[in-house]
Amino acid sequence: MLSAYGTDKGCLTEFLATAGAVPEGVVWLDMVEPMAEEEKAVEAALQIDIPTREELAEIEASSRLYQEDGAAFMTANLIRRGENDRPESSPVTFIIKGNQLITIRYHHPQAFPAYVHRAMKPQTTAMTGWGIFISLVEAVVDRAADHLERVGVIVEDTSRNTFHSARTPSGKRIRKKPVNLSDLLEKIGEEGDFNSKMRESLVSIGRMVTFMQAIIDQMRLTKEMKDNRARVKVLQRDIQSLTDHSTFLSGKIGFLLDAVLGMSAIEQNGIIKIFSVAAVVFLPPTLVASIYGMNFRFLPELEWVYGYPAAIGLMVLSAFLPWLYFKQKGWL
């Protein structure tokens, strides 16, 4: 699908783009899973070689930023939450030639429709190819901040459910409902995976912004370029702060994962301890029952009237005394 945008009175306007044709006055061409005829039309109109999906997948990280045919090609991995809240990461290519921006993507980051909706209203920034490009990257970075904020909230809630227990107004601890450690591990793993992919995305965006700044520094210094340079510097600081926050979240997720695994081990040890204590408690009664269950013909208590209740009482007492001992030692 090919979406074409122009500008009118400081606002973004959408053209009716048809397959095989590029409207005049276009400032931004957004190519979403483009067809072959759409790629050929854009290549013919702008005299550039647009990378295919297979080429994007094969491009190494060190070869994603380059200049060719008078155009700048910049590729970064953008992330979104897909079905079942799973992270989806895919390369998105930004091409700047003259005053026109071309974006090529094969998935749907939420930052793109959010920016289009906002840009349909009058903007204070320049609505040129470079201005739209920087605004798009700003929208991507803002979306990344929202994603990291959500990861932080989920991690905080998981930490609270793992460690904190409720108390009455008097300060007495209330017995908590048992925590499903398997669900906690799954949730922590999902957020850890998302945070890892988000960090990779921020690194690729940071490299792209650095390359963008190097190109702007080489251009003729106009008022628009001065504003673009200032916006790029702010972008770099924002990306660095988000990368640091992602690193912090990664450490917190690692700690939480170790804590849940430790709690799982403690829970297993508690179960094993219960079985061990139960085995020791029932060992003396078993010994008493075994003695009086022997098939010898002559036993001293065989003809005793109170033999049966005495044996039962001895078995109960022999079970109660170990339990009382363990209770006083605090092992139960």
DRENKOL-781756 format. One record per residue (C-alpha): residue number from 0; chain; z, x, y. Coordinates in steps of 0.001 Angstrom, whole numbers, padded with zeros to 6 digits, always signed. Example, Ala and Ser with C-alpha at 12.3 -4.5 7.8 and 13.67 -1.06 7.14 Angstrom:
2
   i ch      pz      px      py
   0  A +007800 +012300 -004500
   1  A +007140 +013670 -001060
REM end
This chain:
332
   i ch      pz      px      py
   0  A +000000 +000000 +000000
   1  A -000949 +001272 +003434
   2  A +001026 +000170 +006499
   3  A -000279 +001186 +009920
   4  A +001835 +001193 +013085
   5  A +001032 +001707 +016728
   6  A +003080 +001438 +019925
   7  A +003084 -001064 +022745
   8  A +005484 -001027 +025703
   9  A +007881 +001329 +023930
  10  A +007953 -000768 +020758
  11  A +006555 -000226 +017315
  12  A +003764 -002630 +016387
  13  A +002172 -003150 +012979
  14  A -001581 -003224 +012464
  15  A -003436 -005066 +009754
  16  A -004577 -002118 +007650
  17  A -007100 -002741 +004911
  18  A -007849 -000546 +001916
  19  A -010479 +002043 +002761
  20  A -010041 +001829 +006568
  21  A -007678 +003323 +009148
  22  A -007285 +001276 +012366
  23  A -007768 +002975 +015708
  24  A -004732 +003767 +017829
  25  A -002520 +004380 +014818
  26  A +000567 +006510 +015426
  27  A +002227 +006168 +012022
  28  A +000658 +005581 +008616
  29  A +003183 +004671 +005930
  30  A +001615 +005123 +002482
  31  A +003704 +003491 -000268
  32  A +002307 +004182 -003732
  33  A -001160 +004579 -002187
  34  A -004323 +003809 -004097
  35  A -007187 +006305 -004421
  36  A -009372 +004601 -001791
  37  A -006480 +004587 +000687
  38  A -005914 +008311 +000212
  39  A -009632 +009024 +000685
  40  A -009744 +006915 +003866
  41  A -006796 +008739 +005423
  42  A -008168 +012140 +004389
  43  A -011539 +011307 +005939
  44  A -009990 +009970 +009151
  45  A -007580 +012862 +009717
  46  A -009480 +015665 +007973
  47  A -006533 +016681 +005802
  48  A -005841 +016986 +002072
  49  A -003144 +014518 +001072
  50  A -001084 +015629 -001953
  51  A -001142 +013252 -004918
  52  A +001920 +012014 -006785
  53  A +001371 +014603 -009516
  54  A +001097 +017373 -006933
  55  A +004301 +016229 -005253
  56  A +006117 +016376 -008592
  57  A +004838 +019896 -009260
  58  A +005538 +021288 -005799
  59  A +008324 +023857 -005958
  60  A +011181 +023628 -003488
  61  A +009972 +026806 -001775
  62  A +006457 +025348 -001294
  63  A +007330 +021976 +000194
  64  A +007079 +023110 +003800
  65  A +003739 +024463 +004983
  66  A +000977 +024133 +007587
  67  A -002644 +023499 +006687
  68  A -005745 +022173 +008455
  69  A -003844 +021939 +011738
  70  A -001185 +019712 +010188
  71  A +002431 +020283 +009159
  72  A +003402 +019154 +005652
  73  A +007104 +018584 +005012
  74  A +008584 +017158 +001785
  75  A +012204 +016187 +001165
  76  A +014006 +014375 -001628
  77  A +015339 +011020 -000449
  78  A +017869 +009024 -002439
  79  A +018591 +005327 -002805
  80  A +020720 +003098 -004999
  81  A +018478 +001393 -007521
  82  A +019133 -001158 -010215
  83  A +022693 -001283 -011547
  84  A +023701 +000879 -008566
  85  A +022110 +003941 -010175
  86  A +020918 +006753 -007867
  87  A +017166 +007188 -007569
  88  A +015777 +010365 -006018
  89  A +012110 +010932 -005224
  90  A +010142 +013261 -002928
  91  A +008830 +011838 +000348
  92  A +006180 +013763 +002276
  93  A +005932 +013716 +006071
  94  A +002672 +014935 +007607
  95  A +002301 +015555 +011325
  96  A -001137 +016159 +012809
  97  A -001543 +015978 +016532
  98  A +000127 +012783 +017658
  99  A +000017 +011024 +014297
 100  A +002592 +010781 +011517
 101  A +001751 +010097 +007871
 102  A +004449 +009386 +005276
 103  A +003755 +009354 +001540
 104  A +006367 +007896 -000797
 105  A +006586 +006382 -004251
 106  A +009905 +004619 -003945
 107  A +011619 +002505 -001302
 108  A +014449 +004208 +000636
 109  A +016337 +001633 +002678
 110  A +016088 +003810 +005803
 111  A +012376 +003022 +006276
 112  A +012549 -000798 +006630
 113  A +015760 -000426 +008636
 114  A +014011 +001856 +011137
 115  A +010925 -000386 +011348
 116  A +013105 -003411 +012101
 117  A +014968 -001511 +014816
 118  A +011838 +000092 +016316
 119  A +010196 -003295 +016869
 120  A +012479 -003524 +019915
 121  A +012108 -001322 +023022
 122  A +013196 +002253 +022381
 123  A +014564 +004896 +024717
 124  A +012932 +007721 +022738
 125  A +009264 +008651 +022879
 126  A +007179 +006563 +020457
 127  A +004806 +009367 +019522
 128  A +004188 +010917 +016110
 129  A +006963 +013475 +016615
 130  A +009299 +010923 +018169
 131  A +008858 +008478 +015270
 132  A +009239 +011312 +012757
 133  A +012548 +012437 +014239
 134  A +013750 +008819 +014470
 135  A +012887 +008316 +010791
 136  A +014840 +011406 +009798
 137  A +017760 +010186 +011919
 138  A +017643 +006862 +010052
 139  A +017610 +008732 +006728
 140  A +020619 +010813 +007772
 141  A +022471 +007694 +008966
 142  A +021770 +006063 +005604
 143  A +023055 +009180 +003823
 144  A +026259 +008917 +005853
 145  A +026652 +005288 +004743
 146  A +026130 +006312 +001109
 147  A +028742 +009068 +001343
 148  A +031172 +006701 +003051
 149  A +030748 +004267 +000174
 150  A +031310 +007042 -002364
 151  A +034500 +007985 -000512
 152  A +035762 +004383 -000579
 153  A +035069 +004049 -004317
 154  A +036759 +007383 -005055
 155  A +039780 +006382 -002948
 156  A +040084 +003020 -004740
 157  A +039786 +004739 -008122
 158  A +042454 +007251 -007124
 159  A +044775 +004446 -005994
 160  A +044278 +002551 -009255
 161  A +044902 +005722 -011237
 162  A +048044 +007103 -009582
 163  A +049731 +004460 -007470
 164  A +052096 +001850 -008846
 165  A +053388 -001285 -007162
 166  A +056983 -001620 -005966
 167  A +059198 -004533 -005011
 168  A +060658 -004794 -001465
 169  A +063849 -003229 -002818
 170  A +061912 -000195 -004016
 171  A +062023 -000942 -007724
 172  A +058894 +000117 -009592
 173  A +056854 -002701 -011097
 174  A +055312 -002119 -014464
 175  A +051581 -001677 -013909
 176  A +048869 -003323 -015915
 177  A +047406 -000743 -018322
 178  A +044452 +001085 -016807
 179  A +041219 +001244 -018765
 180  A +040613 +004987 -018699
 181  A +037108 +004616 -020158
 182  A +036052 +002440 -017213
 183  A +037600 +004916 -014782
 184  A +035752 +007821 -016377
 185  A +032470 +005905 -016213
 186  A +032976 +005020 -012551
 187  A +033966 +008579 -011629
 188  A +030956 +009952 -013502
 189  A +028555 +007592 -011701
 190  A +029893 +008492 -008267
 191  A +029906 +012194 -009142
 192  A +026251 +011960 -010165
 193  A +025363 +010077 -006986
 194  A +027231 +012577 -004812
 195  A +025483 +015482 -006535
 196  A +022041 +013967 -005923
 197  A +023006 +013171 -002345
 198  A +023974 +016792 -001745
 199  A +020619 +017956 -003125
 200  A +018893 +015462 -000831
 201  A +020832 +016707 +002212
 202  A +019903 +020302 +001421
 203  A +016192 +019426 +001237
 204  A +016414 +017394 +004467
 205  A +018219 +020295 +006146
 206  A +015450 +022722 +005160
 207  A +012845 +020274 +006473
 208  A +014656 +019894 +009806
 209  A +014882 +023689 +010172
 210  A +011128 +023942 +009537
 211  A +010588 +021114 +012035
 212  A +012586 +022966 +014678
 213  A +010548 +026141 +014149
 214  A +007328 +024182 +014784
 215  A +008716 +022469 +017896
 216  A +009892 +025821 +019305
 217  A +006295 +027072 +019129
 218  A +004883 +024082 +021012
 219  A +004379 +023817 +024746
 220  A +007649 +022902 +026374
 221  A +007361 +019429 +027888
 222  A +010020 +016838 +028687
 223  A +009328 +015117 +025383
 224  A +009586 +018388 +023447
 225  A +012853 +019224 +025219
 226  A +014263 +015876 +024111
 227  A +012921 +016403 +020578
 228  A +014483 +019856 +020424
 229  A +017865 +018456 +021477
 230  A +017615 +015658 +018897
 231  A +016739 +018139 +016155
 232  A +019804 +020239 +016982
 233  A +021995 +017136 +016730
 234  A +020337 +016346 +013396
 235  A +021167 +019806 +012088
 236  A +024830 +019398 +013019
 237  A +024959 +015959 +011413
 238  A +023366 +017224 +008199
 239  A +025780 +020143 +008063
 240  A +028791 +017867 +008542
 241  A +027525 +015486 +005846
 242  A +026953 +018409 +003480
 243  A +030529 +019571 +004082
 244  A +031790 +016028 +003464
 245  A +029781 +015857 +000244
 246  A +031379 +019135 -000857
 247  A +034826 +017686 -000123
 248  A +034014 +014549 -002130
 249  A +032740 +016697 -004980
 250  A +036068 +018516 -005146
 251  A +037984 +015243 -004987
 252  A +035851 +013746 -007754
 253  A +036420 +016841 -009898
 254  A +040182 +016599 -009370
 255  A +040160 +012879 -010177
 256  A +038124 +013502 -013319
 257  A +040607 +016153 -014504
 258  A +043499 +013811 -013704
 259  A +042019 +010924 -015707
 260  A +041296 +013222 -018632
 261  A +044890 +014473 -018414
 262  A +046186 +010906 -018386
 263  A +044042 +010147 -021424
 264  A +045588 +013127 -023219
 265  A +049086 +011968 -022219
 266  A +048326 +008484 -023501
 267  A +047122 +009873 -026816
 268  A +050192 +012103 -027076
 269  A +052396 +009070 -026443
 270  A +050733 +007178 -029277
 271  A +051114 +010149 -031619
 272  A +054778 +010472 -030579
 273  A +055416 +006829 -031462
 274  A +053933 +007311 -034916
 275  A +055927 +010516 -035401
 276  A +059209 +008837 -034400
 277  A +058415 +005826 -036593
 278  A +057798 +008136 -039548
 279  A +061147 +009911 -039008
 280  A +063029 +006617 -038496
 281  A +061727 +005084 -041719
 282  A +062114 +008242 -043794
 283  A +065897 +007829 -044593
 284  A +065545 +004146 -045621
 285  A +062643 +005166 -047833
 286  A +064825 +007856 -049406
 287  A +067636 +005347 -050099
 288  A +065197 +002831 -051565
 289  A +063650 +005544 -053718
 290  A +067034 +006597 -055122
 291  A +068045 +003110 -056130
 292  A +064569 +002311 -057351
 293  A +064652 +005014 -060049
 294  A +064209 +003726 -063602
 295  A +067182 +005460 -065196
 296  A +069236 +003302 -067574
 297  A +072629 +004352 -066261
 298  A +073221 +004344 -062506
 299  A +076810 +004418 -061099
 300  A +076188 +001412 -058786
 301  A +073989 -000519 -061256
 302  A +076701 -003012 -062178
 303  A +078331 -003072 -058727
 304  A +078551 -006600 -057301
 305  A +078018 -005443 -053712
 306  A +075382 -002847 -054599
 307  A +072405 -004758 -053184
 308  A +073890 -005574 -049729
 309  A +075391 -002086 -049555
 310  A +071958 -000536 -050201
 311  A +070362 -002786 -047585
 312  A +073059 -001903 -045057
 313  A +072698 +001803 -045831
 314  A +068941 +001613 -045245
 315  A +069398 -000220 -041935
 316  A +072060 +002253 -040800
 317  A +069958 +005256 -041816
 318  A +067078 +003846 -039741
 319  A +069252 +002952 -036733
 320  A +071009 +006331 -036407
 321  A +067782 +008415 -035924
 322  A +066483 +005842 -033456
 323  A +069758 +006015 -031499
 324  A +069609 +009816 -031509
 325  A +066044 +009862 -030177
 326  A +066973 +007300 -027533
 327  A +069864 +009406 -026254
 328  A +067635 +012491 -026127
 329  A +065122 +010574 -024024
 330  A +062298 +010979 -026513
 331  A +061565 +007237 -026493
REM end
